[in-house]
Amino acid sequence: MIITSDFPPVEVLDLPIHDAVLGRAAEYGDRPALVDGVTGREITYHQLDQMSRRIAAGFAELGIRHGDVIALYSPNTILYPAVFYGATRAGATVTTVNALYTADELHKQLVDSKAKLLVTISLFLPVATAAVAGTDVEQIFVCDQAEGYRSVLELIASTGPEPVVEIDPAEDVAVLPYSSGTTGAAKGVMLTHRNIGTNISQAEITINVTEDERIIAILPFFHIYGLTVLMNLPLRLGATVVVLPKFDLEQFLRTLDEQKITRAFVAPPVVLALAKHPAVDGVDLSALKYVTSAAAPLDGELAEACAKRLGLHAVLQAYGMTELSPGTHAVPQDDQDPPPGAVGKLFPSTEMRLVGADGNDVEDGGTGEIWIRGPQVMKGYLGRPADTDATIDPDGWLHTGDIGRVDPRGYLYVVDRVKELIKYHGYQVPPAELEAVLLTDDRIADAAVIGVQSEGNEVPKAFVVPMPGATLTEQDVIDYVAARVAPYKKVRQVEFIEAVPKAASGKILRRELRTREAARE
């Protein structure tokens, strides 16, 4: 059975993303669009619009043309949106890069995306310079200042003409984030201008951001969740976005208080802190009206505890994935009694099926894999037609790999995952990647990795078979992996075993390890 949305359909938004977001910038004028939560520096809507146009002119002078790729490797800054929209105005695709990446991880993305230009910050230059060797990157720019490197501020001062670029919103890729999808290594997710623009329009129906709101941006802009709900959505609607470079609880709480933040989009670990940390008691959070959690599962009891402490009617949830631009579900903020643990109702202009292991739709109330069809479904994986075909079937249904059920009110609950991905603080951690790293250690004969629960988070746990005669401790394993991957991918727990359970084909039977872990718990 095809499940449809309770909400009226929205029109497909066939505009370049910079026009979809900044089309009313002149109207908003001197209203603050972005505020640096550390320094207090502000950028108005008029300034943001003009900066993006000047940056586009600067990129054009550098030879950036329609279809080129610009890599944006930066934490959240108030210049991030200006660079992003400047790049799309120049006709480029922006590949957003995880700010925690190692040089090797960044190098792989630069090679795969064929990026011609890299924009970063001075603090990241050691990683950036090591990563660009052997790639198509012709120049590195910084958003601040660094000796020997050109600054984005020079582009803002460009006097060249703004480029006139014909963009086909349905076909041209606006942003190329990298996702592991349901399995395997990270892949470039091709999201068109139509994909992400229309998804904003869909989100507006349940996430009713108003012009007088102040929204805190601690989720990274490089993550599709942050890009959509902390950048594209609020800037389209005239709200003020207060930007922090990373999550630090004390700074986060202080900013909520001092900046009179009205809305926070977060991941479950932040909900846990808001629910339990003693530092919350000394902060005035009376301006905060809405908290929405997404990017990973959130326990219903934890959500209720957080809402009660903050005096909110509920902590809202939302659901999606990078390949869906990313949103498909959200709890409507005007529902005063949303069911605990539900991730929301289906977005307008979106269809869903719940499909059992036999390939048939499940009965009402049953659980099945969540399939989605709608204008937010990605164009495909860059250069990976087989992976695309394995994810999107011939009828246009994207198979999410998540298992869900729908209640009589139309609320979706995500109850399990078909896919193997570990979600650590909202970041995707592919077990196969960590297993590959572990097997480069001469002291390790075999290894498998699964996600386990620890203090409200899912963390990577390694099951390791040592080489005969090898001297190896749990800390040795943790340190070895930590030196070779981004911090969020680190192995957090280690258990030594005699053999990794495998099928006759050689595939690791992670479900056996999960069953073993569940029995222990």
Helices and strands as residue ranges (DSSP letters): E 3-4, H 17-22, H 25-28, E 32-36, E 42-44, H 45-61, E 69-73, H 80-89, E 93-97, H 103-113, E 117-120, G 122-124, H 125-131, E 139-142, E 150-151, H 152-156, E 173-175, E 178-179, E 187-192, H 193-206, E 214-217, H 224-226, I 227-232, H 233-236, E 240-243, H 249-258, E 263-266, H 268-276, G 278-282, E 290-293, H 300-310, E 316-320, G 322-324, E 327-330, E 344-346, E 351-355, E 368-373, E 380-381, H 385-391, E 398-406, E 411-417, E 422-424, E 427-429, H 431-438, E 444-454, E 457-466, H 474-482, G 487-489, E 493-496, H 510-520
